[in-house]
Amino acid sequence: MQTKVKRISLGVCLFVFLFVVIGGGLHLSSGGAFLAAATGTPLLIHVLHRLRTGGSGEPSPPSPSRTGISGNRVAEVQADDPGAFDGEDVVGR
């Protein structure tokens, strides 16, 4: 219960902060400042939560060790092929 109250109070403080900063900085009317703070607060909370957890919200691709695919595969180029190295740099990944 205490953590829920803490989260709600931090959200209210963030709303008031955005209301004052955005409203004063952009010289908005009170309605415009309220709308900006009301839409910016959930967005900012979402972004900060993602940064804190380090999650992108999307499942990560499987690692090469799980799929059996080598992560250091390099395309093979035959040296006797005419023009195999013309104008291109061969860089290992």
C-alpha positions as CSV (number, residue, x, y, z in Angstrom):
1,M,0.0,0.0,0.0
2,Q,2.8,2.4,0.8
3,T,4.6,1.8,-2.5
4,K,1.3,2.6,-4.3
5,V,0.9,5.8,-2.5
6,K,4.5,6.7,-3.2
7,R,4.1,6.0,-6.9
8,I,0.9,8.1,-7.1
9,S,2.4,11.0,-5.2
10,L,5.5,10.9,-7.5
11,G,3.2,11.0,-10.5
12,V,1.3,14.0,-9.1
13,C,4.6,15.8,-8.4
14,L,5.8,15.1,-12.0
15,F,2.5,16.4,-13.3
16,V,2.8,19.6,-11.3
17,F,6.4,20.0,-12.4
18,L,5.5,19.6,-16.1
19,F,2.5,21.9,-15.7
20,V,4.7,24.7,-14.3
21,V,7.8,24.1,-16.5
22,I,5.9,23.5,-19.8
23,G,3.3,26.2,-19.1
24,G,5.8,28.8,-18.1
25,G,8.5,27.9,-20.6
26,L,6.2,27.9,-23.6
27,H,4.0,30.7,-22.4
28,L,0.9,28.5,-22.7
29,S,-2.6,29.3,-21.4
30,S,-3.6,27.3,-18.3
31,G,-5.7,24.9,-20.5
32,G,-2.8,24.3,-22.8
33,A,-0.4,23.8,-20.0
34,F,-2.8,21.3,-18.3
35,L,-3.2,19.4,-21.6
36,A,0.6,19.3,-22.2
37,A,1.2,18.1,-18.6
38,A,-1.6,15.6,-18.7
39,T,-0.3,14.0,-21.9
40,G,3.4,14.3,-21.0
41,T,3.2,12.7,-17.6
42,P,2.3,9.2,-18.7
43,L,4.7,9.4,-21.6
44,L,7.6,10.4,-19.4
45,I,6.7,7.7,-16.8
46,H,6.7,5.1,-19.6
47,V,10.0,6.2,-21.0
48,L,11.7,6.3,-17.6
49,H,10.3,2.9,-16.8
50,R,11.7,1.5,-20.0
51,L,15.1,3.0,-19.3
52,R,15.1,1.7,-15.8
53,T,14.2,-1.9,-16.7
54,G,16.3,-1.9,-19.8
55,G,13.5,-3.6,-21.8
56,S,12.4,-2.6,-25.2
57,G,9.0,-4.3,-24.9
58,E,9.9,-6.6,-27.8
59,P,11.2,-10.1,-27.4
60,S,14.9,-10.3,-28.0
61,P,16.1,-12.4,-30.9
62,P,17.5,-15.8,-30.0
63,S,21.2,-16.0,-29.3
64,P,23.4,-17.7,-32.0
65,S,24.4,-20.4,-29.5
66,R,20.7,-21.5,-29.1
67,T,20.1,-21.7,-32.9
68,G,23.3,-23.3,-33.8
69,I,24.3,-20.5,-36.2
70,S,27.7,-19.1,-35.8
71,G,27.7,-15.4,-35.1
72,N,31.0,-14.9,-37.0
73,R,30.1,-16.1,-40.4
74,V,31.9,-14.5,-43.3
75,A,31.0,-14.8,-46.9
76,E,33.5,-16.9,-48.9
77,V,35.0,-15.3,-52.0
78,Q,37.1,-17.2,-54.4
79,A,40.4,-15.5,-55.2
80,D,40.3,-16.7,-58.9
81,D,37.0,-15.0,-59.5
82,P,37.7,-12.0,-61.8
83,G,36.7,-8.8,-60.1
84,A,36.2,-10.5,-56.7
85,F,38.0,-7.7,-54.9
86,D,37.4,-4.8,-57.3
87,G,36.1,-1.7,-55.6
88,E,35.0,-3.5,-52.4
89,D,36.6,-3.7,-49.1
90,V,36.3,-7.1,-47.4
91,V,35.7,-6.6,-43.7
92,G,35.2,-9.4,-41.2
93,R,32.3,-9.0,-38.8
